[in-house]
Amino acid sequence: MYSLVRPLLFRLEPERAHALALAGLRAVGKLPPLCSLVCKLWGAGEHPVHLWGLRFRNPVGLAAGYDKDALAWRGLACLGFGHIEVGTVTPLPQPGNPRPRLFRLPAQQALINRMGFPGRGADFVAQQLAGSRPSGVVLGVNIGKNKATPNARAADDYRLLVRRFAPLADYLAVNVSSPNTEGLRRLQARRTLEDLLRAVLAERDAVRQVPLLVKLSPDLSPQQLDDALDALLAAGVDGVIATNTTVSREGVPEHWQKEAGGLSGAPLAARSTAFIRAIHTRAPSLPIIGVGGILTPEDALAKLEAGASLVQVFTGLVYAGPTLPRRIVAALP
Ligand SMILES: Cc1cc2nc3c(=O)[nH]c(=O)nc-3n(C[C@H](O)[C@H](O)[C@H](O)COP(=O)(O)O)c2cc1C
């Protein structure tokens, strides 16, 4: 079915195609009989994972950035995801970078994006999350600072977002790894990261004890990763999401080398799996959500084998279609 729809979607400009998919999924989420049908036809099965006191109905989640403003999360839940991570949400609305800012690389099964956290802001997203909760799905909220907020005041943005979303989310993910907000990734430096996380965790503890995760960049050097893990362990976060997109252009043809932004999809797979393995070796007690280039069940199994407890998909949904979660869950041992 998706092999028929995909060529039509790929004739549209990528951001338009994405908006169309979101609009369809939002409609599905509003109509329970349609949701049941979608779930029956394409939904992923059960393969429970228990982590952080939460029950995930299966280990396959939706990665941040797909549903930034939480418009379609109820419809996405009908596809059977074990968890859905909305966001990145910023405190205030912001337009993001000028278009075009999302590019398909079909031959490589990859995307390049430099979205820059476009979004309607925390108030809007909180409204979308309030109200009925689809049963069985774990809801994560990924949080980030506004472009206009200097790094020196980043903690204020993250703390505000924790206050806002700890009461609504099952877990929070602190995004310090997007390559498309200038200077954001510098928040991953040892001292800066530990100070930021201590402030954010203190806020979390004052509001509601939801698990707090940190999403890392695959472009950290081994030394930088060691330092970042020291900060995560010292501050006492609950887990790590590995990885965000890469600024590397390995595995990408010449004419794409100069397109600015983060690369996702197949060319990222081995890099992010190696990164997960390194985290698991260095900090075996830290639960990992593995993400990056999962386009097949085998890609997901490789991440679980490397030490991830859960996985997420984004680019794989674009290329392999909405039954990817179902196929992954069916292949689990
Ligand atoms: C268009 C696009 C937008 C994204 N936006 C975000 C975001 O807002 N926050 C975030 O943490 N990650 C974001 N990501 C990164 C994904 O969550 C994921 O970490 C990355 O794409 C690697 O997974 P994949 O290869 O399965 O796509 C985005 C990725 C894409 C392709």
The ligand as a Tripos MOL2 file, in Angstrom:
@<TRIPOS>MOLECULE
LIG
   31    33     1     0     0
SMALL
NO_CHARGES

@<TRIPOS>ATOM
      1 C1         12.9290   16.7350    9.8010 C.3       1 LIG1
      2 C2         13.5360   16.3430   11.0990 C.ar      1 LIG1
      3 C3         13.2730   17.1050   12.2270 C.ar      1 LIG1
      4 C4         13.8240   16.7390   13.4650 C.ar      1 LIG1
      5 N1         13.5430   17.4950   14.5640 N.ar      1 LIG1
      6 C5         14.0320   17.1140   15.7670 C.ar      1 LIG1
      7 C6         13.6990   17.8480   16.9320 C.ar      1 LIG1
      8 O1         12.9420   18.8160   16.8950 O.2       1 LIG1
      9 N2         14.2290   17.4470   18.1120 N.ar      1 LIG1
     10 C7         15.0510   16.3490   18.2140 C.ar      1 LIG1
     11 O2         15.5070   16.0170   19.3170 O.2       1 LIG1
     12 N3         15.3660   15.6160   17.1140 N.ar      1 LIG1
     13 C8         14.8840   15.9770   15.9140 C.ar      1 LIG1
     14 N4         15.1870   15.2450   14.8030 N.ar      1 LIG1
     15 C9         16.1020   14.0700   14.9530 C.3       1 LIG1
     16 C10        15.3430   12.7640   15.0810 C.3       1 LIG1
     17 O3         14.5610   12.7370   16.2470 O.3       1 LIG1
     18 C11        16.3320   11.5800   15.1090 C.3       1 LIG1
     19 O4         17.1520   11.6960   16.2550 O.3       1 LIG1
     20 C12        17.2220   11.5290   13.8770 C.3       1 LIG1
     21 O5         16.5200   11.9100   12.7160 O.3       1 LIG1
     22 C13        17.8330   10.1540   13.6500 C.3       1 LIG1
     23 O6         16.8200    9.1830   13.4680 O.3       1 LIG1
     24 P1         16.3220    8.6810   12.0160 P.3       1 LIG1
     25 O7         17.5510    8.3310   11.2250 O.co2     1 LIG1
     26 O8         15.4190    7.5150   12.3120 O.co2     1 LIG1
     27 O9         15.5950    9.8150   11.4030 O.co2     1 LIG1
     28 C14        14.6600   15.5880   13.5680 C.ar      1 LIG1
     29 C15        14.9090   14.8150   12.4240 C.ar      1 LIG1
     30 C16        14.3500   15.1620   11.2030 C.ar      1 LIG1
     31 C17        14.6300   14.3010   10.0000 C.3       1 LIG1
@<TRIPOS>BOND
     1     1     2 1
     2     2     3 ar
     3     2    30 ar
     4     3     4 ar
     5     4     5 ar
     6     4    28 ar
     7     5     6 ar
     8     6     7 ar
     9     6    13 1
    10     7     8 2
    11     7     9 ar
    12     9    10 ar
    13    10    11 2
    14    10    12 ar
    15    12    13 ar
    16    13    14 ar
    17    14    15 1
    18    14    28 ar
    19    15    16 1
    20    16    17 1
    21    16    18 1
    22    18    19 1
    23    18    20 1
    24    20    21 1
    25    20    22 1
    26    22    23 1
    27    23    24 1
    28    24    25 2
    29    24    26 1
    30    24    27 1
    31    28    29 ar
    32    29    30 ar
    33    30    31 1
@<TRIPOS>SUBSTRUCTURE
     1 LIG1         1 GROUP 0 **** ****
